[in-house]
Amino acid sequence: MPVTRFDEVNEGMVLRQTFPISPQVTGLQCWEQGRYHDLVPNDQYKSIFYFEELDGMQTNSRRKVKDHMVEHRGRVRLVGWLNLQKLGIENEYNVAERIAFQLAGDIEGTYQLSAPLSKAMATITPIGIQPKSANIFDRYTYDNESGFLLYPFDFFAFDFEVLLSLKLDCIDEITISSPIACIDLS
């Protein structure tokens, strides 16, 4: 998910930066341990892959389908960044595209979800690869972005449709417990 950070760099001047963050990274890990850089292209990595939501999940219709299921549709994008040198690949063409189509074939299918959506099914269908462009990374603030998009690096974006079939009583009940202390990020 995209997370935006605001840093005051000079009196009155605020720098706005946005990074893709794994949902498993806590606020403390993100800002105090620098984990907001985990999914940023870096020549120390072999590769980086992440999904981003393109549209929210829209209810297919208000009508119930068989077995008291309701369908929701949305689109996600798999973004991949590759360090060909670290992967030991040289003098090959269309590497990113070949990896994108291979991953699309591996990801396509129907999956039973786990808690808290243990009564839900997700069907993932490849839509297609996006044109190779730096625009793929426009949502984010990367230092030296252009340097990481040229050889020996490569990248791709591949879109998928997600069909989520939920039972009406699907979501596990949330248990409310005692409040947690807030983190002051200022």
N, C-alpha and C positions, 0 to 999 in steps of 0.2 A: 504494500500500500504506500502511496506517496505521503511523505511527512515533510512539513516545511519548518525550517529553522530561521529565526530572525536574530541577527547579530549586529550590535551597534559597532561600527568600524571607526567612525569619527563622530564628533558632537553633532547630533541631529541626523546623521546619515546611517540608515539601517540597510544591511545586506540581507536579502531574502534568498535562501537556498532550499531547494527541494530535492529529496533523495528517495529512491525506492527502499522500503524497509520490510523485512520479513515480519509477519504478524506475531511470530514467537519472540521477537526482541522486545524486552520491556523498556519503559521510558528511561529507567536508570541505565541499562546497558546501552541504549541508543545514544544518549548525550554524554554521560559521564565516562563511558568506556569506548566511545567512538565507533559504535557498531553501525552508525548511519553510513559508513563507508563500505560495509560488507558487499553491497551489490553494485559498487561503482567500478568501472573498468580500471584495472591496475595491472601493470606488466609483471607483477609477482604471481598473478593467478593464471591457471591454464584456461579457465573459462568461467563464465557467469551465466546463469539461466534464472529467469523469474517470470511469473505470470502477472499480468496487470488486467484489471477489470476495465472493459471498454464501455459497457453500459450496465446499469443495474439490472437485477433480475426482474423481468416483467411477467406478471401473471398472464398466462396464455389466454385464459378466459375465466369468467366467474363460475362457469359450470364445473361440476365435479365430474371427474372421469371415473372409470371402473375402479372398484375397491376403495372408494372414498379418497382418491388421489387427486391432487391439483397440480397442474403443470406450470412451471415458470421457465422462461427463456432468457438467456443473456449471452454476451460475447466476451471472451477473454483473449488476451494476446500473450503468446510465449515469446519473450525477448531473449536472444542468445548473443553473447559476446565471446569471441574465441581468440586465444593467443596461439597462433599457429606454430610459432617457434617453440613454445613450451610443450605443445602437443606433439612435437616432432614431425610436423607436416611441412613439406616444402615442395615447390614446383608442381602443385596440384591446383586445379581450377574448380571454382564453384563449391568449395568445401563447405561454406556456411549453408548454402542452399541444400546440398546433399544431406548434411546433418539435420537441417530443419525438416525435410521430408521424411527422413528416417524417424525422427522423434514424433512427428505427426502420426505416422503409422503406429508407433508404440503407444501413444496416448489415446488414440481413437478407441472407443468402446463404451460399455455400460458398467458402472461401478456401484456397489452397495456402499453407502456412506456409514461412518461410525458416529458414535455419540458426539455431540448432542443431536445429530440428525440420523439416528440409527434406523429409522423407518423410511429413509429416502433413497432414491436411486438417481444417479447422474449419468446422462448419456452425453459423451463428448464427441463432436463431429468436426473434422478439419474443414475450414472454409478456404484458406489459401495463404500463400506467402505474400508479404507486403513488398513493394518496390524498395530496393536498397537505397536508403537515404538517412542522413543524419537526423531527419525529422523524427525518426523512431525514438530518439532520446530527448525530444524537445520538452517533455514534462519535467525533466530533471536538470539540476545544476551540477555539471561535472567540470572540474578543472582539467584543462588540456584535452577536452573532449575530442577535438579533431585529430589529435595525434594518436588516439586509441581507435580510430576508425580507418586508419591506413595500414597497409602491409607493414609488419607481419601479423596484423590483427584483422579480424573479420567479424561480421555480425549479421543478424537476421531478425525478422519479426514474422510470426506465423499466427494467424487468427483461427479461433475455434468457436463453435456455437456450443453452449452448454444447455441441456434440457434437464431441469431438476424436477423430479416427480416426488411430491411430498404427500404423505398421508395427513389427513386433517389433524390427527392427534400426534403428529410427528415429533415436535420439539420437546426434548426432555425438560421437565420442570426445573426452574432456577431456584436454588436455595439461597435465601438472603441470610447473611451472617453479619458479624460486627463490622463497622466501618474501618477502612484502611487509612493510614496517614497519607496525605497528598504530598507530591513531590514538587518542590519549588524549582522551576527551571530558569528563573531569572538570574 
